[in-house]
Structure formats: structure tokens, C-alpha cells
């Protein structure tokens, strides 16, 4: 019996590569380019670029207090 293929989604927004509360320093400065080889050679991995979304969608997974905190951060 074959084992099921595990797929991995990598969710990325350009603000992740800048200094912000989301990351320590600029540890993602070389992303997503650092993943190019992996993404080209292995179809189990997929990069999703996150667009801006509405507050209503954000509130489905986060508390209302988070929105003004993120807006105050100069991403």
C-alpha cells in the first residue's frame, strides 16, 4: 500500500520579509526567493502569496483586538 502524499502550503506576504512584530529582525529577508529551488523541484510544496483581505475575514480567525495592533505596526 502506498503512503498518502503529504502536501505543504507556505503562506507568504511581502511584509513578512521586513522588520515587524511578525519576525525577528530581517530573518526572512531572502524569502520567498530562498524557496525557489524547492518549489521548482518538488510539487508537494506550494507557495501562496497572501493578498490583503477584509476585516470580516480576519475576524473569522483572530480577535477584534488584533486588528488595531497590526494596523499600528509600520510593516
C-alpha positions as CSV (number, residue, x, y, z in Angstrom):
1,X,0.0,0.0,0.0
2,X,1.3,3.4,-0.9
3,X,1.5,6.1,1.7
4,X,-0.5,9.2,1.0
5,X,1.4,12.2,-0.4
6,X,1.8,15.0,2.2
7,X,1.4,18.5,0.7
8,X,2.7,21.6,2.4
9,X,1.3,25.1,1.8
10,X,3.7,28.0,2.6
11,X,1.7,31.3,3.1
12,X,3.7,34.4,2.5
13,X,3.2,38.2,2.3
14,X,5.9,40.6,1.4
15,X,5.6,42.3,4.8
16,X,7.0,39.1,6.4
17,X,10.4,40.0,4.9
18,X,10.5,43.4,6.5
19,X,11.2,44.1,10.2
20,X,7.9,43.8,12.1
21,X,6.3,42.1,15.1
22,X,5.8,39.1,12.8
23,X,9.5,38.3,12.5
24,X,12.7,38.8,14.5
25,X,14.9,41.2,12.6
26,X,15.1,40.5,8.9
27,X,15.3,36.7,9.2
28,X,13.0,36.4,6.2
29,X,14.8,39.0,4.0
30,X,15.7,36.4,1.3
31,X,12.1,35.0,1.1
32,X,10.4,33.8,-1.0
33,X,13.4,33.5,-3.3
34,X,15.1,31.1,-0.9
35,X,12.4,28.6,-1.7
36,X,12.7,28.8,-5.5
37,X,14.7,25.5,-5.9
38,X,12.4,23.6,-3.5
39,X,9.2,24.9,-5.2
40,X,10.6,24.0,-8.7
41,X,11.8,20.5,-7.8
42,X,9.1,19.2,-5.5
43,X,5.4,19.6,-6.3
44,X,4.5,18.7,-2.7
45,X,5.3,22.3,-1.7
46,X,3.3,25.3,-2.9
47,X,3.8,29.0,-2.2
48,X,0.6,31.0,-1.6
49,X,1.1,34.8,-1.7
50,X,-1.4,36.3,0.7
51,X,-3.4,39.3,-0.6
52,X,-4.9,41.9,1.6
53,X,-8.3,40.8,3.0
54,X,-11.3,42.3,4.7
55,X,-11.6,42.8,8.4
56,X,-14.6,40.4,8.3
57,X,-12.4,37.6,7.1
58,X,-9.7,38.3,9.6
59,X,-12.3,38.2,12.4
60,X,-13.1,34.7,11.5
61,X,-9.8,33.6,12.9
62,X,-8.5,36.4,15.1
63,X,-9.8,38.6,17.9
64,X,-11.0,42.1,17.2
65,X,-8.2,43.4,19.4
66,X,-5.6,42.2,17.0
67,X,-6.7,44.4,14.1
68,X,-5.7,47.8,15.6
69,X,-2.4,46.3,16.9
70,X,-1.4,45.2,13.4
71,X,-2.6,48.4,11.8
72,X,-0.3,50.4,14.3
73,X,2.7,48.4,13.3
74,X,4.6,50.1,10.4
75,X,5.0,46.9,8.4
